[in-house]
Amino acid sequence: MLKKDLKFKEIKEFLDEKVLQYNQPDFIKDDPIQIPHLFENKFDIEVIGFIISTISWGKRNMIINSAHKILSLMDNKPYDFIINHSQSDLESMSHFVHRTFQAEDLKYFIKTLKRIYNKYETLENVFLEGLDLKNDSDMRNSISHFHNVFFENCLPNFRTRKHLANPEKGSASKRLNMYLRWMVRKDNQNVDFGIWQNIPTSFLSCPLDVHTGNVGRALGFITRNQNDWKTVEELDKHLRMLDPIDPVKYDFALFGLGVFEGWK
């Protein structure tokens, strides 16, 4: 925790400026968030956003290329494909590979998303079911609940399971936190979508990766060496001091400082 008020104020002013600098439409063109921005329908946005966030590790151009391949396999109608796909449609995906996320994993995700939509109508409802607005302070329990629902009644192999993080196991859940930022947070620059209205932005956590972790440590927000859920909580504590209503907006600042300004 920052101890000196002056230092705190200076850092807040600095990071607020960086949020304004990087939370801009130009951010979209080089980021995987550009894929759900191809759509206007809420269900298309949330389903393709979930799939693309799942494969969002590695070089961003590779992620975006793989995302377009998935869209092509879905005839560029992601929600309709999820709801109405046949077994033969799934077979057309047999050659898909994105690093360790392979055809078997993609097929499982598609079949499971159909099951979830048939039961819950929207992915937001799964996260809400696991969220206690009175007693929780973040999305930890909600994310774990989503993980459990996603794999209930099924025994996919370990490789498929590892593509969906679970903070109960200590994971920082970077990609799910990023997905939640996309869906929940609404900004004036139309970068994040804000199409989920029932989860408060105050519950969101910063997607913790090597860049946000390095910058968080440089600012004195993080003391731990590893990037796990305890470190997410440590970073959250400081970001919520800066803005208790919209703490995850600082993801733009930390990511921008790390990726574009070389902070380590």
Secondary structure, DSSP 8 states (H G I E B T S, - for coil): ----HHHHHHHHHHHHHHHHHHSSGGGGGGSGGGTGGG--SHHHHHHHHHHHHHT--S-HHHHHHHHHHHHHHTTT-HHHHHHH--HHHHHTTTT-EETTEEHHHHHHHHHHHHHHHHHHSSHHHHHHHT--TTT-SSSHHHHHHHHHHHTTT----HHHHTTS--GGGT---HHHHHHHHHHH-B-TTSSSB----SS-GGG------HHHHHHHHHTTS---SS-SHHHHHHHHHHHHHH-SSSGGGHHHHHHHHHHTS---
